[in-house]
Amino acid sequence: MAEKETHILVVDDEISMRELLDFMLEKEGYAVSTAGSGKEAIALIEKRDFDLLLCDIRLGDMTGIDVLRAAKARNPHTVVIMISAYASAETAVQAMNDGAYDYLPKPFDNTELRQAIARALEMRTLEREKKVVGDDLRKNLHFGLIMGNSPKMLRIYEMIRQVAQTVTNVMVTGESGTGKELIARAIHRESSRADQPFVAVNCGGIPETLLESELFGHKKGSFTGATGDKKGLFETAHRGTLFLDEIGEISIPIQVKLLRAVQTKMIRPVGGNEDVHVDVRIISATNRNLEEEVIAKRFREDLFYRLNVIEIRVPPLRERKEDLKLLAQHFLEKYSKEMGKDISKVSSYAIDLLQKYDFPGNIRELENLFERSVALTNTNILLPDSLALSIHKRKGVENDRGGLIDLSSVSHGISLDDELNKLEKSYIAEALDISGGNKQKATELLGINMRSLRYRLKKLNISTE
């Protein structure tokens, strides 16, 4: 429940809407004042500060934009949410340009309104905290190029600080697009090796026939095309950090030679007769489950334990949705600047849309989305319609009734039997609801016989009492 000192001004020329909002918000614990006209609202605003203004865009004597401007002139920290049955994208953009936090089209769901108010007040609190804690807050939001202040990311920041002070090999695990290389670079940057080379190699992007030469170097004439001696990446990274990305992709023969290099800190170039000493800290990364690869004998167990002394698991974006708004704003600013556009904000409606999407491609997909969206938008506020994505069209297929069956969860693995049972249970429950619990009528709606219905009720544990 909200605290009483949180004071909200509701402005709407419809008395029924004012009374509804007054009752609902008082019940939530807010202190509420109401006004039936713009003139009345401005009179109240001139007498005291409000934490939040909930204002209709169309009023009898003036527009809600006028009330918004008056509220912001009195107190720039007042958070404003505009509501209207007639708001166009242009009106919404104008309201946000004048300082509105959000707008809600009528009719709106009460839960939707409560969430919008909670978000707005949370934003107001965060803005106040930023002014108090300044640099300390920014340190929690950013760790170099890594962003996020969710609990999982704060734990990763602490792990980076701890492991950076050691020379222990680290394995960074996580799905594609989660930013594993950023973690590796942060460890290097925080370590005593920060002034030495950081060398990254994508093990999955180099043909096996060339990978040995890339890692360990080669001598002139050791193979066709070897016209001179070449240092390998181990030597290039001497006294620094070698980042082996997609380590799970390397073949067993290369794994054997890599194991020797890790154990002895000695390498032998292709075609060479002498070993070369290297002082390298190895950070590896994979999106595979290497323990399963070890069991399947596709990855050497001894190499796995040599590389995976400390594991840092980077969570997928769907497990750190608290960071999505921060990331979205960062990519918006980045691509707005690159493209010479003045796009200042992502609307909270657009953020809500993004929150409902799982982002199987993780942060890489989010960044790509914003690059495309910024390129295509013509407004200075990124609205849901501006998002150049199929997110607002839920990924799925149409069923026989023209509805949409969501398929996005398949990318993370599902139990087909469980999903089908859920779907079947939903249809039966809906049929029983429509028929008022009449089983015979429900069988007619579902196109099945009574025996089949009884079987399904028992199988799916559906109570009809």
N, C-alpha and C positions, 0 to 999 in steps of 0.2 A: 504494500500500500504506500501511496505517496505521503510525504509529510505536509502538514497544514500550511507551512510557510511558502510552499510552492503555489503561487497565485496565477491563475489563468483567467484571461479576459476572452469571453465568447461574444462574437459580433455576428448577428444574423437577423435579417428583417422578418424571418418566419418565426412566430412565437412558438410553434410546436417544436421546431428544431432547437431553439434556445432552451426550452424546457427539458427536452430530451438530453441535450449535452450537459446542461446544468446538473441534472439528476445523475447522469452516468459518471461525470467527473467528480462530483461530490462523493459519490459512492466509492470512487477510487482513492479518496483521501485528499484531493486537491481543494484549495480554496478557490471559489469560482465567482466571478462577477460577470454580468451579462449586459449587452447593449443591443437595442433594436434598430439603431441607425448609425451612420457614420458620425454624425454630429455628437450623438450621445457617447459614442465610443471615444472620440477625441477628448471630450470633456473629462471622461474618467482617466484617460491616459495622462492628461495634464496635471491631475491631482496626485498620481502615484505611479510607481514602477510596477510592471508586471513581468513575471518570469516568462510567460508564454502568451502569445496572442493567437487565437483561433478565429479566423475572419473569413466571411463569405466574400467572394469577389464582387458580386452584384448586390448593391444595397440601394435602397430607395432614393436617398438624397445625394449619394456620391459613390465612388467605387471603393472596393476594399484596398486597392493599391494606395489610395489617399490615406487610409487609416494605417496601412503598413508604414508609409513614409513618416507619418506623425509619430508612430510608436518608435521607429528607429531614430528619429531626431531627438526624442525625449531620452531614450536609453538604447544605445547601439547593441547592448547585450540581450535585449528582449528577443526571444526566439519566436518566429512567426510561421504559422502553417496556414495556407490559404485553402479554402474549400469552395467548390462551385459545381453546379450541374452544367455550366456552359463554358468551362475553361478550355481554351484551345492551347495548342503547343506554344503559340506566340504569347498568349496571356501568361502562361506558366513561366516562360523565359523572362518576360518583363517583371513578373513578381520576384523571381529569383535574382534578377539583376538589381532590384531595389532592396534586396536583403532577406527575402523569404527563405526559410530553410527547406520548405517542401510545399507541395499542393496535393490535395486529395479531391478526386472527382466525386460528385454525388451521383447516385447513392453510394455510401461507403459502408463497409462492414465495421461494426463496433470494435471488434478485435483489431482490425486494421488501423483504426483511429488510435486505439490505446497504444499500439506498437509505435506508430508515428510520433506520438507525444513522448513516449519513453525515450525513443531515439533522439528526438530533438533536445530534450532536457539533459540526456547523457552527453550530447555534443556540447551543450552549454557548460556543463561541469568540466569536461575535458579541456575546453578553451581556457577556462579559469585556471585549471591545473597547469597548463602549458606555461602560463605567465609566471606561476610560482616556482615551478621546478626547472623550467628552461632546459638547460643542457642535459640535466640528469634524465629528463623524460626522453629527449632525443636519443640518448645512448641506448635506452631500452627499445626504442622503435627501430633503430638502425644499428647494424653491426657491419661497418663497411658498406658493401653493396647489398648485404642481406637485410631484408625488412620483415618486421613483425614484432608484435608485443604480446602474442598469445603465450600461455604457459609453456607450451611445447617448444616454441622458438627461444624463449628466455632460458630454458634448460640447455638448449643447444649452444647458446652464447656462452654459458658458463662452462660447458664441456670444451668449447674451442679454447677458452682462456686457460683451462687446466692442461689440456693435451699439448698446447702450443709450447709450453715450457719444458716438454720432454723431447726425446728423439725417437720415441716409440712409433712404430708403424700404425697407421690408422686406416680403417676401411669405412667409407661413407656409403650407406645404402639408402635406397629409396627409388620411387618410380621415376620414369623419364619425365624431365621437365620440372623437377622439384628444386633444382639449384645446387646439385652436389658439387660442381666445380667451384661455386662461390664459397662453399664451406671449406674446401681444400685451400683455396687462396687465402681465406681468412686465417686459417691455422698457420700458414706460411708467414703471413704478414705480422701475426702476433708473436712469432717465434724469434729466437736469436739468429735465425737464418734469413731474416727478412731482407737483408742487403745482398743476399746471394740469389742465384737464378731460381725461378719457379718454372719448371718445364712440364708442359701438359702433352699427353699423347692419347689419342683415341684408339685403343687397341682393336676395337671392332671396325675401324675405318681404314685399316692398313692390311693389304693382302698378307697371308701367312708367309709367303715366300720373301716378303720384304721386311716383315716385322723384326726378325732377328737382327738384320742389318741396321734397322732404325734404332733399336734399343742398345745394341752393343757395338755398333760401328763395323767397318770392314777395311781390309787391306787392298791395295791396288792389285788388280788381276785376280781377285778371289772369285769373281763370277763375271759373266758377260756384262759389260757396261760399267764395271768398277775401274774407272780410268785413273783413280787416285785414292789415297787413304781418306777415310771419312770417320770423324768422331761420331759415336752413338749418343743417344739421349742421356744415358747414364753418365757419360763423361761430361756432357754439356751441363748437367745438373749438379756437378761436383760441388760439394759443400752447401748445396741448396736442397730443394724439394723436387722430387719427380712424382708427377700426378698421373697415375695409370687409370684412365677412364675405361669403362666397359671391360674390366679385367676378366669377367666371366666368359668373354668371347675368345680368349687365346687358346691355342691347341695344346695338347699334352706335351709334345716335344718342346715347345717354347716354354711351357710351365716348368719343365725340368731345368732348363738353363736359367730361367728367372729365379727359381729356388736357390740355385747355386750362388747367384749374384747376391741375393738377400742374405744368405747364410754367411758367406765368406767376405762380402764387400769387394769381391774381385770379379772382373768381367774379362772375356776374351773376344776380341773382334773377329768377325767372320774372316777366315783365311789367315788369322794370326797365330803365332806360336807362343806368345807371352801374355801373361795375365796383367791386367791394369787395375790398380787399387782405386776405388771410388768411395767417397763419403757422401752418401745420399740418404735423405729421409724420404721414405715412400708413403704416399697417400694413394690409396686405390679407391675405386668407386664401381658400383654395379647396381643394376636394376633387377638382377636375378636373385633367386634364393640360392646362394652358394652352398648352403648346407645340404640342400636337395641335390645340387650338382655333385657334391662330394659323394653322397650315397649312391648316385647313379654312375659314379666313377668317371664323370666328365671333367672333374676338377680335383687336383691332388690335395689330399687332406693335409699333408705337411706344409704345402704352400699356403693353404687357407689359413692355418693357425699362425704362420709367420706374418701374413699380411693383416689378419684380423685380430691384432692384439687389443686394440680398442675400436669399438664400432660406434659410429654416430649415425643414427637412423633419421633421415630427413622426412618429416610427415608430408603426405600429399595435401594439396590445397583443401580438399574436402574435410580434412581433420583439423584445419586451422582457419576456419571461416572468419574468425575474429579479425584476421589480418587482411581480409579481402578488401575492405574499404581503403585501408592505407595503401595497399598495392595498386588498387584501381586509380587512386589519386596520383600516385607516383607515375604510373604509365601515362595517364592523361597529361600531366605536366610535361613529361619527357617528349611525347610525340606532338603535343601542341607547340612546344618550342621548336622542335625539329622542322615542323611543317609551316611555321610562321603563323599559327592560328591563335586566337585569344579565347580558348575554351577553359573556363575557370573551375568548373564543378561538375561532378557526376550527381544527377538527381537521386534522391533516396529510393525512388521507385525503381530506377535502373539498378541500384545496389541490391534491392530486394530480389530483382530478377536474377542477378548474378548469384545471390546467396542460395537460390533454389536449384542451381546447376552444379553438377559434381566435378566439372573440369577434369575429364580423364587425362588431358594433356598438361594439367597442372599449371604452374606459373608461366611456362612457355606459351601455353594456349591462351592464358589471360593477356599476356603481353601482345601476342599476335592479334587478338581481338581488339585491343585498344588502338593498335597501329592502324588497323583497317577502319575502325569506327571514327577515329579522329580524321582520317583522310576523307571520309564520306560525309561527315556532318557539316551543316551550314549554320548552326546556332552556336552560341557561346556557353550553353549548358548541354551536357550530354544526357539526353532523355532516353527512355526505353526504346522509342522508335528509331533512335539514332544508332543503336547497337547493331553493328554489322555482323550478326551471328544468327545461328539457328536456335539459340538458347530460348528466345521468346516463342519459338515454335518448338514445343517439347519434342525431343527425339523419340519417334515411335512409329507405329503403323496404325492405320485405321481399322477398327473392327467393323462388323457387319452393320452396326447402327450409325457409323460415321464418327464414333468417338475415337479417342486416341489412347492406345495402350503404350505406356512409357517403356522404352527399351534402354534408357541410358544406364541403368544399373548393371546391364550385362557386361559392360567393360570392366567391372570390378569382380565378376564372378557371382553366380547365383545358384540356388537350388531350383531347378525347373519344376520339380514336383511341388515344392513349397509355394512357388509363385502361382502355379495353376490352382492349387488348393485355395489360396487367397482369393483368386479371381472367381472361382466357383462359389466360395462362401459368400462373397459380396453379392453375386447375382441372386443367390437363394434368399439371403437376408432382405434384399430389395424387393423381391417378389412377395415374400411373406409380409413385408411392411405395407406394400401397396394393397395386398389382399386382406389386410387387417387380421393376419394370422390364419386365414382360411387356407388350409393345405390343398384342398381340391382346386381352388382358384389359382393358387401358386403353381400347381403342376401345369395348368392350362397356359399360364403366362410363360413358363419355362419350356414348354413343349416336351415334358417328360411324364411318365405315369407315376402313380402313387407309390408303387414299390420302389421305383428308382429314387424318388424324393426321400423316402424313409431311410434308404441305404446311405444316401448322401448326408442326411441330417446326423446319422450315427457316426459316419466316417469323419465328418468335419466337426463333430462335437457341437452342433448347433442346438441350443435350447429353444423350444417353442412354448415354454410355459410363461 
